[in-house]
Amino acid sequence: MIDFLLGATTTANMVLALIFLRFYRRVRDRFFLYFTAAFALESVSQLCIWAFGPYIEHGVTVFVIRLVAYSLILLAILDKNLPKGSGRRE
């Protein structure tokens, strides 16, 4: 049952990565590229759990992969919402 759920979440993350990649190719916005990378990394972390067993989930490898993935999501949100340029408009 665990293998089935890991496969389902891995597949869902890869599908989401491909959807965001399609959006990126259409509009060329970095926001979608960051999300593509984040969901691809999340699927890699699920594959690591499947390949090496559930005990690795509490290890450093999966933690670092997930930290990078969630940091990319945060970076995408900040990049989209923070003002561009540091100069004043006159």
N, C-alpha and C positions, 0 to 999 in steps of 0.2 A: 504494500500500500504506500509506503514511504517513497519507494522508487517511482511509482506512478505520479505522486504529487510533485516530486522533484522534477520529473519530466514535464509535467503540465506547466509548472511555473517557469521552467527554462524555456519552453516553447512560447509561452505568453510573453516573456521578456524579449525574446528574439523577434517575435511578431511586432511588438511595440517599437523595437529598434528599427525594424524595416519600415514601419509606418512613418516614424519621425524622419528617417532618411529620405523617404519619398517627399515629405513636406519640405525638407531642406533643399532637395534638388529642384523643387518647384519655385520656391521663393528666395533661396539663398540667404536665409537668416541663420546666424550662428546659434540662436536659441535652440533650433531643432537639431543642430549638429551636436550640441552639448547633451541634449536628451538622448540622442542616438547612442552616443558613447556611454552614457550612464546606464541605459538599459542593456547594452551589450555587456558591460562589465558586471551587471547584476546577474546576467545569465551565466557568465563565466564563474561567478561565485557559486551559483547553484550547481554547475557542473563539477566544481571542486568538491562540494559536499557529496555529490553522487559518486564521484570517482574514488575519493579517499575515505568515505564513511562519515557518519554524523558526528564523530568525535572531533573532526577538524573544524566544525562550525564554531567552536569556542577557541580556536587557534588564531594566530596572528594573521595568517594568509587571507582567510575569508574576511576578517575584520578590516584589513587594509584595503582589500578590493572594494568592499562596501563603503568604506570611508571615502575613497576616491570617487565612487559612483555618486554618493549623496553630495559630495562637495561639488561635483560637476553640475548637479541639479541646482544647488544653491548659487553657484557661479553664473549659471544661465539666467536665473531670476534676477540676480543683482545686475548683470550685464544689460538686461533688457530694461530695467527700471531706473538705474542711476543715470543722471544727466551726462551727456557726452561732452568732452572738452572741459578744460579748466579755466578757460578765458572768459572774460565778461563780455556780454553783448552790449553794444552801444548804439 
